[in-house]
C-alpha cells in the first residue's frame, strides 16, 4: 500500500493576507463575518493565520468573477 503524500499547508499572517488581497484589516474581518472570505485559524492565544491555498483560491474566484463581469475587449 502506498501512502499518499500531502503537501504541508502554509499558514500566512494578516499582513501577508492584506498584501496579497489588497484588502484592509476591517474589510477582511467584515467579509469573514459575511461568509465571503476564508476564515482564519487560531495559532495560539492571540495569534491567527490563514491557509495560503484558501486565500489563493479566493483570489482566483474573484478574478474569475471580475472577468465574467467585464465584456471582452472593453476597458474598465
GIUR-V974822 format. One line per field, one symbol per residue. phi: phi as a letter, one per 40 degrees, with the letter a starting at -180 (. if undefined). Layout:
phi->???
This chain:
phi->.cccbbccccbbcdcccdcccgccdccdccccccgbadccbcbidbbbabcdcccccccdcccccccccbcdgcbb
